[in-house]
Amino acid sequence: MRFLKILPVLLVLSSVAFAAEPADLAAKGLPATEWATKDLRAGIIGTDTSHVPAFTDVYAKHPEWRIKVVAAFPGGSPDIPDSAKRVKGFADTLHEKYAVEIVDSIAQLLEKVDVVLIESVDGRPHLAQARPVLMAGKPCFIDKPFAGSLKDAREIVRLSQETGTPFFSCSCARFQPEIWMLRERPASAGVGKFTKVQGGSPLNIEPHHPDLFWYGVHGVEALYTVLGPGCVSVSRKAEGDLDITTGKWKDGRIGIYRGAKKGDYKPIVKVWGETGEYETPGGFDYKGLVRTMAEFFQTRKAPIDPRETLEIIEFMTAAQASKERSGAEVTLEEIRKEP
């Protein structure tokens, strides 16, 4: 699909005004973007992650996408230190550096915006935050972790279907061009048909979430970007400073999540094929994701099937169950039967 092709990130400018019309872009010597057909006001829910100023900055530097962050609701989770100590600082940065209005409620935010980024670093409030957004018919991106539980994730998908309001959720790993290429053009790796794929990331555990939800999702998302859905079972074990979850796909392929509790987490993706091995270079950045988000907001066409996003949550939930059962194999079918 054309929408799912990751194009090179366009010209980055140090300081630009938000463009109102394509003609204005041409006058400034800036490229127009064919899918960016209207000016959209974006709102942010949750200012307790570094993604908030980072994403806002990318939008400010790409007026051709015609998305401007105009309002934010800080939110915050007092029982998560990484939230409580950062929520005010990032809200202040949005207001002082990008002239974003800080509002007192989600209801107030929804009166001022066309599209929404749910950025709360804590996945537990995502369902409560997404509900009014979806009911208002405003497309939304939900940052990782998608939700605090599989039950909440299912309800968000149900609400999206019921209201007819599109959403998507993923890690920035999915839209790293070199990772997406392995899904769209696997032959580019030069190793023949893939038989095994490994996704890697740091594994920082947050006690209010299943282990892989917090940072492990980066590596799991990378794994799913290449393999797609179809996992039938997982088993998990510790190997020194590594945490290894091995999945079996229904077509015989193997998918491995390699979580690094210490040391280097790279490569983000390693593939084994019939004729050799290939590793992706580099680490994580946000540009591919933010551009994909912009096109989604403009077109209302989600770039990821919600069923794949749900399977990622099922995979991580099954990994948690395997840990609790001393590494026993857990089927995703079992997880799907849980209420």
C-alpha positions, 0 to 999 in steps of 0.5 A: 500500500502506498500509505505504508511506504516509508518515504525519506523524511523531508527537509528539516528547517530550524524555524518555520511558521505553520503553513495555511495553504499549499501556495504558501509552502511554494512561496517559501520554497517548501515541498507540498505533500499530496496527502496533506490536504487540510490544516489540522490542530493536534492535541496531546494527552499526557505530558510525562514523556520525552516523546511530547516535545520531540514529536511537537518539534518534528511537526513544527519543522515540517509545515508541509504536513499541515499538523500543528500541536495547539493544546495539551492536557498534562495528566500524569501518574503519581505512583510512577516516578518517571511520570510524576517528576516529568509531567510539569517540565514537559508541559512547561516546554510545550507552552514556552517553546511551542506556544501550546495551550495547557488545558485542565481537562480532556473535555476542554482539549477536545473542543480545541483540536481535530486529532489527538496524540495520547502520550501518557507514559503509563498505559493504565489510563489509556482506555479512560483517555481514549474513550472520550476521544473516540466517542468524539470522532477524533482520530488518535495515536496511542503511544506505547504501552498501548494499554495497561492490560489485554482487557483494556486493549480489547476495549479500545479496539471495540470502542474504535469499531463501535464509533467508527473512529480510527486509531493506531498504536505502535513503537517508533521501531515499526517505522524505522525505514530499515526495519519496515523495508524488511517487511515490504521488501524482504529480498533486500536483506539478501538472505533468502526466505526468513526462517527466524527473526529477532527483535531487540530492545532495552528491558526496563520493567515498570511494576504496574505493567507486565514486564514487556509492556514498558520498554520490551514493546520496542523489540516486540514491535520490531519483531512483528514489523518483520514477521507480521501476525501469526504467533501460536505460542511463546516461552520465556527464559532468563540468560544472564543479563538477557531476557529471551522470549521465543515465539513459534509462528503458525508457518514454522518461522521463529520469532525471538524477543531479546531484552537487554537488562544491561549492555547493548540491546542492538541490533534492533532486528536480526534475521536468519534466512535460507542463505545467511544472516542480516542485521539492521544498523543503528538505533531508534528515532522518531521521524518515520513514526511522526510522519506516518502519524501525520498521514494517518491524521490527514487520511484517517487510514490506520497504517496498522491492522488493530488485530496485529496490535492486539496480537502484540499485546497477547504475545507480551501477556503470554510471555508474562504467563510463561515467566510465572510458569518457570518458562513453560510454553503458553499458547496465544489461544489460551490467552485469548480465552481469558476474560 
